Amino acid sequence: MFKKGQSGNPSGRPKMPVEVREAIRSNGELAVNRMTQLLSDESAWGPSGWIKPREQILLATAA
């Protein structure tokens, strides 16, 4: 247990690696557009969908 006013992570959130930050900046819009397409594709979802069930869960969670 932490005392009132004491942080469980005193050094804060770890910094994101520069490569990851740059990849997000350069591909972010493309990724959002592709995710929108996948979420809108009715044939991708459900037990008979072309996206595997585990991947459906991961995509829905990310969205």
C-alpha positions as CSV (number, residue, x, y, z in Angstrom):
1,M,0.0,0.0,0.0
2,F,1.2,3.5,-0.8
3,K,0.8,6.4,1.6
4,K,-1.5,9.2,0.6
5,G,0.2,11.4,-2.0
6,Q,2.9,8.8,-2.8
7,S,3.2,7.5,-6.3
8,G,3.5,3.9,-7.2
9,N,5.6,5.0,-10.2
10,P,7.8,7.9,-9.0
11,S,9.9,8.1,-12.1
12,G,6.8,8.4,-14.3
13,R,5.9,6.7,-17.6
14,P,8.8,5.3,-19.5
15,K,9.8,7.3,-22.6
16,M,8.7,5.9,-25.9
17,P,11.7,4.9,-28.2
18,V,12.3,7.4,-31.0
19,E,11.8,4.8,-33.7
20,V,8.4,3.9,-32.4
21,R,7.4,7.6,-32.1
22,E,8.5,8.2,-35.7
23,A,6.7,5.1,-37.0
24,I,3.5,6.3,-35.4
25,R,3.8,9.8,-36.8
26,S,4.5,8.5,-40.3
27,N,1.9,5.7,-40.4
28,G,-0.7,6.8,-37.9
29,E,-3.3,8.1,-40.5
30,L,-2.8,5.0,-42.7
31,A,-3.3,2.7,-39.7
32,V,-6.5,4.5,-38.6
33,N,-7.9,4.3,-42.1
34,R,-7.1,0.6,-42.4
35,M,-8.6,-0.1,-38.9
36,T,-11.8,1.8,-40.0
37,Q,-12.0,-0.4,-43.1
38,L,-11.6,-3.6,-41.1
39,L,-14.2,-2.6,-38.5
40,S,-16.7,-1.8,-41.2
41,D,-16.2,-5.1,-43.0
42,E,-19.1,-7.3,-41.9
43,S,-17.6,-10.4,-43.5
44,A,-14.6,-10.1,-41.2
45,W,-16.5,-10.6,-38.0
46,G,-18.1,-13.5,-36.1
47,P,-17.3,-17.2,-36.0
48,S,-17.3,-17.5,-39.8
49,G,-15.4,-14.2,-40.4
50,W,-12.1,-14.1,-42.3
51,I,-10.4,-12.4,-39.3
52,K,-9.4,-15.0,-36.7
53,P,-11.4,-14.8,-33.5
54,R,-8.3,-13.8,-31.4
55,E,-7.4,-11.1,-33.9
56,Q,-11.1,-9.8,-33.8
57,I,-10.7,-9.4,-30.1
58,L,-7.4,-7.6,-30.4
59,L,-8.7,-5.3,-33.1
60,A,-11.8,-4.4,-31.2
61,T,-9.7,-3.8,-28.1
62,A,-7.4,-1.5,-30.0
63,A,-10.3,0.4,-31.5
